Amino acid sequence: MNIQWSDEQLDIFSVYEDIQENIQVNASPGSGKTTIQCEIWNRSLLGNTLYLAFNKAIVEEMCLKTIPRHGSKISTFNSLGHSICMNTWPNIKFNVHKIAKHVRSIEHLIPERNQCRYELIKLVKYLKNIPHALHIDEGDVEDVTEFYDIDVYPDMVDHALHVLKENIHDTKEIDYSDQLLFPVVYNLAAPMYGTVLIDEAQDVNAVQIELIKLLQARNPSLRLCSVGDNHQAIYAFRGALHDSMDQLGREFDVYEMPLTITRRCDRKIVDYAQVLYPHDITASPTAQEGCITTIDHTQWHIKPFMRNYIDLIPDLHFDQNINNTLIVCRTTAPLVSFAYQLLRCNIPCYIRGRDIGENLIKYIQKSQCMYVNDFLHYMDEDINGEIERCKVLHKIDRIQILQDKYDMLEIFCNSINSIYIQDVCMYIQGLFKEGKGIQLSTVHKSKGLEADRVMILCKDLMPHPLASKEWELIQERNIEYVAITRARHELVLM
């Protein structure tokens, strides 16, 4: 296939082939970063090349688009770490519940077992994102609890350090975090590669950076080429560094290169995105004009999940755009409410994120309630009680998550025409199952998606009103940027 490369793309290839420096490409949404990486892979003829991605879907896509070569590999970070561990411990077993196993050994010391046990497991999981996990101290633990707004109970720091130590010393089993951490803390023998390509570089964490340095220690002349977008860094809440590309740049002394021309977004959508980041995204010379529509429904004073769009739905012409429309929102509860309204208008839809639905069902089952009214009473005491405790401790992120969970479950319970909670579970299962119809998604779940028409539901939730820390506000601006740049031709603000 004869590709007409842009000047920016040709500059990247020139630096890669002629200057021989480490490269970091800051690629705007829809700018062809996958195409760039495929071309660099195909041009990496000297030495073995390793391409690192974050999930199996990306690996499978790259395998279809690249020329296979003996000694080179396309892999997830976790698969790389797992293979390094297996070379050292051939009989090691995988156990996704490994942290919980070690927590059980001290469970008798934990107050309010259910919630505190959950918070302890979450804390240890985040601690395993620290490269020097074997040597962390109380200060490190306190920093993590503050950053992730973990609800601390007495002696939790001691418990976390104990469980972490037991987890790391247990080399008979590994979980997902250990696949990355163990090669680093035990300085395991790494494979030999001449070039490493990193996809979605804005989402790496500190342990993944150390894993790359482990590869570099094996081959000091290793060449690094990372591709990502600083402004699509939105996963700090789950362990990614909020400034990962900056840290990669410092660690590997990279030559930074821009890739600003989006092939996805029309001109007006690019103009709107430039309000957030003026210099890092530009429209293609062949881009169409595009369209931005603002729906003024005079409901901004109403809580987002309680807003009624029924009267507006016929004017939005979903029947003509049902397969080309994506609806995104900062939080999930408004999506649930809007999905109900679409279904009442006989418009098929589903909410992206099976794990969201599964977690809601698990919470309902934990209540052991049979009837909807009993569950509402249980939820009112359990979630609202925890929200009040979080307010005292200023756990803003936790309050946000709990409130969204409460709102979603309340909508489901009040909308199902049944007294039995099992019917609520069945409906949740159906609504979060991918199928035909309009796709609704949180912005976090929409990463990597695009559509001809994108509707941003409850635009006033960007930035989220509870965000206050500097890194949170940066992530909120990135979230809005990601939402806007999912749109190809039309953006609707609601």
C-alpha positions as CSV (number, residue, x, y, z in Angstrom):
1,M,0.0,0.0,0.0
2,N,1.4,3.4,-1.0
3,I,1.0,5.8,2.0
4,Q,1.3,9.6,1.6
5,W,3.3,10.4,4.7
6,S,3.1,13.8,6.3
7,D,6.1,16.0,7.0
8,E,5.8,15.2,10.7
9,Q,5.8,11.5,10.0
10,L,8.8,11.7,7.6
11,D,10.7,13.7,10.3
12,I,10.1,10.8,12.8
13,F,11.3,8.2,10.3
14,S,14.4,10.3,9.5
15,V,15.3,10.7,13.2
16,Y,14.8,7.0,13.8
17,E,16.9,5.9,10.9
18,D,19.6,8.6,10.7
19,I,20.2,10.1,14.2
20,Q,19.9,6.9,16.2
21,E,18.6,8.5,19.4
22,N,15.8,7.4,21.7
23,I,12.5,8.9,20.4
24,Q,9.4,9.9,22.1
25,V,6.4,10.8,19.8
26,N,3.6,12.9,21.4
27,A,0.7,11.9,19.1
28,S,-2.6,13.7,19.0
29,P,-5.9,11.6,18.9
30,G,-6.4,10.1,15.4
31,S,-3.0,11.1,14.2
32,G,-2.0,7.6,13.1
33,K,0.2,6.5,16.0
34,T,-0.5,2.8,15.2
35,T,0.5,3.3,11.5
36,I,3.7,5.1,12.7
37,Q,4.6,2.2,15.1
38,C,3.9,-0.4,12.4
39,E,6.3,1.5,10.0
40,I,9.0,1.8,12.6
41,W,8.7,-1.9,13.4
42,N,9.0,-2.7,9.7
43,R,12.1,-0.5,9.4
44,S,13.8,-2.0,12.5
45,L,15.8,-4.5,10.5
46,L,18.9,-4.5,12.7
47,G,18.6,-6.4,16.0
48,N,15.6,-7.9,17.7
49,T,12.6,-5.6,18.3
50,L,10.1,-5.7,21.1
51,Y,6.8,-4.0,20.9
52,L,5.1,-3.5,24.2
53,A,1.3,-2.8,24.5
54,F,-1.2,-2.7,27.4
55,N,-3.7,-5.4,26.4
56,K,-4.1,-8.4,24.2
57,A,-6.4,-6.7,21.7
58,I,-3.6,-4.2,20.7
59,V,-1.2,-7.1,20.5
60,E,-3.5,-9.0,18.1
61,E,-4.1,-5.8,16.0
62,M,-0.3,-5.2,15.7
63,C,0.4,-8.8,14.7
64,L,-2.0,-8.5,11.8
65,K,-0.4,-5.2,10.6
66,T,3.3,-5.9,10.9
67,I,5.8,-8.2,9.2
68,P,6.7,-11.1,11.6
69,R,10.5,-11.5,12.2
70,H,12.4,-14.2,14.0
71,G,13.7,-13.0,17.3
72,S,11.3,-10.0,17.5
73,K,8.2,-10.0,19.6
74,I,4.9,-8.2,20.1
75,S,3.8,-8.5,23.7
76,T,1.9,-7.0,26.6
77,F,4.0,-5.7,29.5
78,N,2.5,-8.4,31.7
79,S,3.3,-11.2,29.2
80,L,6.9,-9.9,29.1
81,G,7.2,-9.9,32.9
82,H,5.5,-13.3,33.2
83,S,8.0,-14.9,30.8
84,I,10.9,-13.4,32.7
85,C,9.5,-14.9,36.0
86,M,8.9,-18.3,34.3
87,N,12.5,-18.4,33.2
88,T,13.6,-18.1,36.9
89,W,10.8,-20.1,38.5
90,P,9.5,-22.6,35.9
91,N,6.9,-24.0,38.3
92,I,5.4,-20.6,39.5
93,K,1.6,-20.5,39.5
94,F,-0.7,-17.6,38.6
95,N,-3.2,-16.6,41.4
96,V,-5.3,-13.5,40.8
97,H,-6.3,-13.6,44.5
98,K,-2.8,-13.7,45.9
99,I,-3.1,-10.5,47.9
100,A,-6.4,-11.7,49.4
101,K,-4.7,-15.0,50.4
102,H,-2.0,-13.2,52.4
103,V,-4.6,-10.8,53.9
104,R,-6.5,-13.8,55.3
105,S,-3.5,-14.6,57.5
106,I,-4.1,-11.4,59.5
107,E,-7.9,-11.1,59.0
108,H,-8.5,-11.5,62.7
109,L,-6.7,-8.2,63.3
110,I,-8.7,-6.2,60.9
111,P,-11.7,-4.2,62.2
112,E,-15.0,-4.0,60.2
113,R,-13.7,-6.8,58.1
114,N,-15.6,-6.4,54.8
115,Q,-14.8,-2.8,54.1
116,C,-11.4,-2.6,55.8
117,R,-10.3,-5.8,54.1
118,Y,-11.3,-4.3,50.7
119,E,-9.3,-1.1,51.5
120,L,-6.3,-3.1,52.6
121,I,-6.2,-5.3,49.5
122,K,-6.5,-2.1,47.3
123,L,-3.7,-0.4,49.3
124,V,-1.3,-3.4,48.8
125,K,-2.1,-3.5,45.1
126,Y,-1.1,0.1,44.7
127,L,2.0,-0.4,46.8
128,K,3.1,-3.1,44.3
129,N,3.3,-0.3,41.7
130,I,6.3,1.1,43.6
131,P,9.6,-0.4,42.2
132,H,11.4,-0.4,45.6
133,A,8.4,-2.3,47.2
134,L,10.8,-4.5,49.3
135,H,12.2,-1.4,51.0
136,I,9.2,1.0,51.4
137,D,8.5,2.6,54.7
138,E,5.6,4.1,56.5
139,G,6.0,7.4,54.7
140,D,5.6,5.6,51.3
141,V,2.4,3.9,52.5
142,E,1.0,7.2,53.8
143,D,1.7,8.9,50.5
144,V,-0.2,6.2,48.6
145,T,-3.2,6.3,51.0
146,E,-3.4,10.1,50.5
147,F,-2.9,10.0,46.7
148,Y,-5.7,7.4,46.2
149,D,-7.9,8.6,49.1
150,I,-7.8,5.1,50.8
151,D,-9.9,4.9,53.9
152,V,-7.3,4.3,56.6
153,Y,-8.1,2.3,59.8
154,P,-5.9,1.9,62.9
155,D,-2.8,-0.3,62.3
156,M,-3.5,-0.3,58.5
157,V,0.0,0.8,57.6
158,D,1.6,-2.1,59.6
159,H,-0.9,-4.6,58.1
160,A,-0.1,-3.3,54.6
161,L,3.7,-3.6,55.1
162,H,3.3,-7.1,56.5
163,V,1.0,-8.3,53.6
164,L,3.3,-6.7,51.0
165,K,6.4,-8.4,52.5
166,E,4.7,-11.8,52.6
167,N,3.4,-11.3,49.0
168,I,6.9,-10.4,47.6
169,H,8.6,-13.3,49.5
170,D,6.1,-15.8,48.1
171,T,7.6,-16.8,44.8
172,K,5.5,-19.9,44.4
173,E,2.6,-17.7,43.0
174,I,2.3,-14.5,41.1
175,D,-0.6,-12.1,40.3
176,Y,-0.9,-9.4,37.6
177,S,1.2,-6.9,39.7
178,D,3.9,-9.5,40.5
179,Q,4.4,-10.2,36.8
180,L,5.8,-6.6,36.5
181,L,7.2,-6.2,40.0
182,F,9.1,-9.5,40.5
183,P,11.6,-9.0,37.6
184,V,12.4,-5.6,39.1
185,V,12.7,-6.4,42.8
186,Y,14.6,-9.6,42.2
187,N,16.7,-8.2,39.3
188,L,15.9,-11.2,37.1
189,A,17.7,-11.9,33.8
190,A,16.0,-10.0,31.0
191,P,15.8,-11.0,27.3
192,M,18.0,-9.3,24.7
193,Y,16.4,-6.7,22.4
194,G,17.9,-4.0,20.2
195,T,14.8,-1.8,19.9
196,V,11.8,-1.4,22.2
197,L,8.6,0.2,21.0
198,I,6.1,1.4,23.7
199,D,2.5,2.0,22.8
200,E,0.3,4.3,24.9
201,A,3.3,5.6,26.8
202,Q,1.2,8.1,28.7
203,D,-0.3,5.1,30.7
204,V,2.9,3.4,32.0
205,N,3.6,3.2,35.8
206,A,6.8,3.3,37.7
207,V,7.4,-0.4,37.7
208,Q,6.9,-0.6,34.0
209,I,9.6,2.0,33.5
210,E,11.9,0.0,35.7
211,L,11.1,-3.1,33.6
212,I,12.3,-1.2,30.5
213,K,15.5,-0.2,32.4
214,L,16.0,-3.9,33.1
215,L,16.0,-4.5,29.4
216,Q,18.4,-1.6,28.9
217,A,20.8,-3.1,31.5
218,R,20.9,-6.3,29.5
219,N,21.7,-4.3,26.3
220,P,23.1,-0.8,27.0
221,S,22.7,0.2,23.3
222,L,19.0,-0.6,23.4
223,R,17.0,1.9,21.4
224,L,13.7,3.2,22.8
225,C,10.8,4.5,20.8
226,S,7.7,5.5,22.8
227,V,4.5,6.8,21.4
228,G,1.6,8.3,23.4
229,D,-0.3,11.5,24.2
230,N,0.4,13.5,27.4
231,H,-3.2,14.8,27.1
232,Q,-4.8,11.4,27.1
233,A,-3.3,10.5,30.5
234,I,-6.5,9.7,32.5
235,Y,-5.6,6.6,34.4
236,A,-3.7,7.9,37.4
237,F,-6.6,6.8,39.6
238,R,-5.7,3.1,38.9
239,G,-1.9,3.3,39.1
240,A,-0.5,5.0,36.0
241,L,1.8,7.9,36.5
242,H,0.1,11.2,35.8
243,D,3.3,12.4,34.1
244,S,4.6,9.1,32.7
245,M,5.9,10.6,29.3
246,D,7.9,13.2,31.2
247,Q,9.4,10.6,33.4
248,L,10.2,8.3,30.4
249,G,11.8,11.3,28.7
250,R,14.1,12.0,31.7
251,E,15.0,8.4,32.3
252,F,16.0,7.6,28.7
253,D,17.1,11.0,27.4
254,V,14.6,11.0,24.5
255,Y,14.4,13.1,21.3
256,E,10.8,14.5,21.5
257,M,8.8,14.7,18.3
258,P,5.3,15.9,17.6
259,L,2.5,14.2,15.6
260,T,-0.2,16.8,15.7
261,I,-2.3,16.3,12.5
262,T,-5.5,14.4,13.4
263,R,-7.0,12.3,10.6
264,R,-10.1,11.8,12.7
265,C,-11.7,15.1,13.8
266,D,-13.2,17.7,11.5
267,R,-12.1,21.3,11.8
268,K,-14.7,22.6,14.3
269,I,-14.0,19.7,16.6
270,V,-10.3,20.4,16.4
271,D,-11.0,24.1,17.1
272,Y,-12.9,23.1,20.2
273,A,-10.2,20.7,21.4
274,Q,-7.6,23.5,20.9
275,V,-9.3,25.5,23.6
276,L,-7.9,23.0,26.1
277,Y,-4.5,22.3,24.3
278,P,-3.9,24.9,21.5
279,H,-0.6,23.6,20.1
280,D,-0.9,19.8,20.2
281,I,-3.7,19.1,17.7
282,T,-4.3,20.4,14.2
283,A,-6.8,19.5,11.5
284,S,-5.8,17.7,8.4
285,P,-5.7,19.9,5.2
286,T,-8.4,17.6,3.8
287,A,-10.7,17.8,6.9
288,Q,-14.3,18.7,6.5
289,E,-15.9,21.6,8.4
290,G,-17.7,19.5,11.0
291,C,-20.5,20.4,13.4
292,I,-20.9,21.3,17.1
293,T,-24.3,21.5,18.6
294,T,-25.2,22.6,22.2
295,I,-28.5,21.3,23.6
296,D,-29.9,23.9,26.0
297,H,-32.3,21.9,28.1
298,T,-32.4,24.4,31.1
299,Q,-31.8,21.5,33.6
300,W,-28.3,22.5,34.8
301,H,-29.6,23.0,38.3
302,I,-31.0,19.4,38.5
303,K,-28.7,16.6,39.6
304,P,-27.1,15.0,36.4
305,F,-28.6,11.6,36.9
306,M,-32.1,13.1,37.4
307,R,-32.3,15.1,34.1
308,N,-35.1,14.3,31.7
309,Y,-34.3,14.3,28.0
310,I,-37.4,12.4,26.8
311,D,-38.8,15.4,25.0
312,L,-35.5,16.0,23.2
313,I,-34.8,12.5,22.0
314,P,-37.0,12.7,18.9
315,D,-35.1,15.8,17.7
316,L,-31.8,14.0,18.0
317,H,-32.6,11.6,15.1
318,F,-31.1,8.5,16.6
319,D,-32.9,6.3,14.0
320,Q,-30.6,7.8,11.3
321,N,-27.4,7.6,13.3
322,I,-27.9,4.6,15.6
323,N,-24.7,2.8,14.5
324,N,-22.6,5.9,14.2
325,T,-23.3,7.5,17.6
326,L,-21.4,7.3,20.8
327,I,-22.7,8.8,24.0
328,V,-20.1,9.6,26.7
329,C,-20.2,11.0,30.2
330,R,-17.8,11.7,33.1
331,T,-19.7,9.4,35.4
332,T,-21.9,6.3,35.0
333,A,-25.2,7.2,36.7
334,P,-26.3,9.7,34.1
335,L,-25.6,7.1,31.4
336,V,-27.9,4.7,33.1
337,S,-30.7,7.3,33.4
338,F,-30.3,8.3,29.7
339,A,-30.2,4.6,28.6
340,Y,-33.6,4.1,30.3
341,Q,-35.0,7.1,28.4
342,L,-33.7,5.8,25.1
343,L,-35.3,2.4,25.8
344,R,-38.6,4.0,26.6
345,C,-38.4,5.6,23.1
346,N,-37.8,2.2,21.6
347,I,-34.2,3.0,20.8
348,P,-31.9,0.0,21.5
349,C,-28.7,0.8,23.5
350,Y,-26.2,-0.7,25.9
351,I,-23.6,0.7,28.3
352,R,-20.0,-0.2,27.7
353,G,-18.2,-1.8,30.7
354,R,-19.1,-5.3,31.7
355,D,-17.0,-5.0,34.9
356,I,-19.2,-2.1,36.0
357,G,-22.3,-4.3,35.8
358,E,-20.6,-7.2,37.5
359,N,-19.5,-5.1,40.4
360,L,-23.0,-3.7,40.9
361,I,-24.5,-7.2,40.9
362,K,-21.8,-8.4,43.4
363,Y,-22.8,-5.5,45.7
364,I,-26.5,-6.4,45.5
365,Q,-25.7,-10.1,46.2
366,K,-23.6,-9.1,49.2
367,S,-26.6,-7.5,50.8
368,Q,-28.4,-10.9,50.8
369,C,-31.7,-9.0,50.2
370,M,-34.6,-10.6,48.4
371,Y,-36.8,-7.6,47.9
372,V,-36.0,-4.2,46.3
373,N,-37.3,-2.1,49.2
374,D,-35.1,-4.1,51.6
375,F,-32.1,-3.5,49.4
376,L,-32.8,0.3,49.1
377,H,-32.8,0.4,52.9
378,Y,-29.6,-1.6,53.1
379,M,-27.9,0.6,50.5
380,D,-29.1,3.8,52.2
381,E,-27.4,2.8,55.5
382,D,-24.3,1.2,54.0
383,I,-23.3,3.6,51.2
384,N,-24.5,6.8,52.8
385,G,-22.9,5.8,56.0
386,E,-19.6,5.3,54.2
387,I,-20.0,8.7,52.4
388,E,-20.4,10.5,55.7
389,R,-17.2,8.8,57.1
390,C,-15.4,9.9,53.9
391,K,-16.5,13.4,54.3
392,V,-14.9,13.6,57.8
393,L,-11.7,12.2,56.3
394,H,-11.9,14.4,53.2
395,K,-11.8,11.4,50.9
396,I,-13.1,13.3,47.9
397,D,-12.3,10.6,45.2
398,R,-14.0,7.9,47.3
399,I,-17.1,10.1,47.8
400,Q,-17.4,10.6,44.0
401,I,-17.2,6.8,43.4
402,L,-19.7,6.0,46.1
403,Q,-22.2,8.6,45.1
404,D,-22.1,7.4,41.5
405,K,-22.7,3.8,42.7
406,Y,-25.6,4.9,44.8
407,D,-27.2,6.9,42.0
408,M,-26.9,4.0,39.6
409,L,-28.4,1.4,41.9
410,E,-31.2,3.8,42.9
411,I,-32.1,4.3,39.2
412,F,-32.2,0.6,38.5
413,C,-34.3,-0.2,41.6
414,N,-36.8,2.6,40.9
415,S,-37.2,1.8,37.2
416,I,-37.7,-2.0,37.3
417,N,-41.4,-3.0,37.6
418,S,-40.7,-5.7,40.2
419,I,-40.5,-6.2,43.9
420,Y,-37.7,-8.8,43.6
421,I,-34.0,-7.7,43.6
422,Q,-33.1,-10.6,41.4
423,D,-35.0,-8.9,38.5
424,V,-32.8,-5.8,39.0
425,C,-29.7,-8.0,38.7
426,M,-31.0,-9.5,35.5
427,Y,-31.7,-6.1,34.0
428,I,-28.2,-4.8,34.9
429,Q,-26.7,-7.8,33.3
430,G,-28.5,-7.2,30.1
431,L,-27.8,-3.4,29.9
432,F,-24.1,-3.8,30.4
433,K,-23.8,-6.6,27.8
434,E,-22.5,-5.5,24.4
435,G,-25.0,-5.8,21.6
436,K,-26.8,-3.9,19.0
437,G,-27.8,-0.3,19.4
438,I,-26.3,3.0,20.6
439,Q,-23.2,2.6,22.7
440,L,-23.0,4.6,26.0
441,S,-19.7,4.8,27.8
442,T,-17.9,6.7,30.5
443,V,-15.0,8.7,29.1
444,H,-12.5,6.3,30.7
445,K,-14.1,3.3,28.9
446,S,-14.3,5.2,25.6
447,K,-10.5,5.5,25.2
448,G,-9.6,4.1,21.8
449,L,-13.2,4.5,20.4
450,E,-14.4,7.0,17.8
451,A,-17.7,7.7,16.1
452,D,-19.2,10.0,13.4
453,R,-21.3,11.6,16.1
454,V,-20.3,11.9,19.7
455,M,-22.7,13.2,22.4
456,I,-21.2,14.4,25.7
457,L,-23.9,13.9,28.3
458,C,-23.9,16.3,31.4
459,K,-21.0,18.4,30.0
460,D,-21.1,20.3,33.3
461,L,-19.4,17.3,35.0
462,M,-16.2,18.2,33.2
463,P,-14.2,19.0,35.3
464,H,-15.8,16.9,38.0
465,P,-16.9,19.3,40.8
466,L,-15.1,17.2,43.5
467,A,-11.7,17.4,41.8
468,S,-9.4,19.7,43.7
469,K,-5.7,18.5,43.7
470,E,-3.5,19.8,40.9
471,W,-3.0,16.3,39.3
472,E,-6.8,15.7,39.5
473,L,-7.5,18.9,37.7
474,I,-5.0,18.0,35.0
475,Q,-6.6,14.6,34.6
476,E,-10.0,16.2,34.4
477,R,-8.9,18.5,31.6
478,N,-7.5,15.4,29.8
479,I,-10.8,13.6,30.3
480,E,-12.6,16.4,28.6
481,Y,-10.0,16.3,25.8
482,V,-10.5,12.6,25.3
483,A,-14.3,13.0,25.2
484,I,-14.1,15.7,22.5
485,T,-11.7,13.9,20.3
486,R,-13.8,10.7,20.0
487,A,-15.9,12.6,17.4
488,R,-15.2,12.5,13.7
489,H,-17.8,14.8,12.2
490,E,-20.3,16.0,14.9
491,L,-20.1,16.8,18.6
492,V,-23.2,17.3,20.6
493,L,-22.9,18.9,24.1
494,M,-25.8,18.2,26.5
